[in-house]
Amino acid sequence: MILPTKHIYVQSSLLGVGATLLSLLEEEATVSSLWNRARTLPNIKGFDRYTLGLDILFLVGLIRFEDGLVKKVQK
């Protein structure tokens, strides 16, 4: 479920959820304000998948949490 397969579309995988969240993160945001923007999207499907998507992004080093805000890592 982390990666897409022939039975799981990219949008339904956690990698796709992370990509969606990364596209919503134009500027730094709190976890709850980002959730308010993402909650209506069909591939998010709930708070558990939202947090798993954030976890994936954090583990691969694309976001960081600083001063209560989620920020994109600038490379």
C-alpha positions as a printed Julia matrix, in Angstrom:
75×3 Matrix{Float64}:
   0.0    0.0     0.0
   3.0    2.32    0.28
   3.93   1.92   -3.37
   1.55   1.49   -6.29
   1.12  -1.94   -7.84
  -0.92  -3.2   -10.74
  -3.9   -3.4    -8.35
  -3.3   -0.15   -6.44
  -3.37   3.13   -8.34
  -0.71   5.77   -7.64
  -3.33   8.09   -6.16
  -4.43   5.38   -3.72
  -0.93   4.51   -2.52
   0.68   6.33    0.37
   3.26   7.64   -2.05
   0.43   9.29   -3.98
  -1.08  10.67   -0.76
   2.31  12.14    0.1
   2.6   13.72   -3.34
  -0.85  15.27   -2.93
   0.09  16.67    0.47
   3.35  18.02   -0.87
   1.49  19.86   -3.63
  -0.81  21.43   -1.02
   2.14  22.63    1.01
   2.87  25.8    -0.98
   3.87  27.59    2.22
   4.45  26.38    5.75
   1.31  25.33    7.6
   0.18  23.76   10.83
  -0.86  20.12   10.79
  -4.5   21.07   11.36
  -4.61  23.77    8.68
  -3.07  21.39    6.14
  -5.64  18.77    7.2
  -8.46  21.26    6.59
  -7.24  21.71    3.01
  -6.66  17.98    2.4
  -9.68  16.41    4.08
 -12.01  16.82    1.1
  -9.66  15.21   -1.42
 -10.78  11.75   -2.54
  -7.4   10.02   -2.23
  -6.83  11.15    1.38
  -9.94   9.29    2.67
  -9.35  10.02    6.34
  -7.06  11.34    9.02
  -5.14   8.07    9.33
  -4.04   8.14    5.68
  -3.28  11.85    6.04
  -0.89  11.2     8.93
   0.69   8.24    7.13
   1.26  10.48    4.11
   2.98  13.03    6.34
   5.05  10.22    7.87
   6.23   9.08    4.44
   7.22  12.63    3.48
   9.11  13.07    6.75
  10.91   9.73    6.42
  12.2   10.5     2.94
  13.28  13.98    4.05
  10.87  16.12    2.02
   9.22  17.88    4.97
  10.22  18.86    8.49
   8.37  19.95   11.61
   9.66  23.14   13.14
   7.99  25.47   15.65
   4.66  23.68   15.23
   4.7   24.09   11.44
   5.1   21.64    8.59
   7.68  22.96    6.13
   9.05  21.74    2.83
  12.76  20.97    2.9
  14.58  23.17    0.42
  17.3   21.29   -1.42
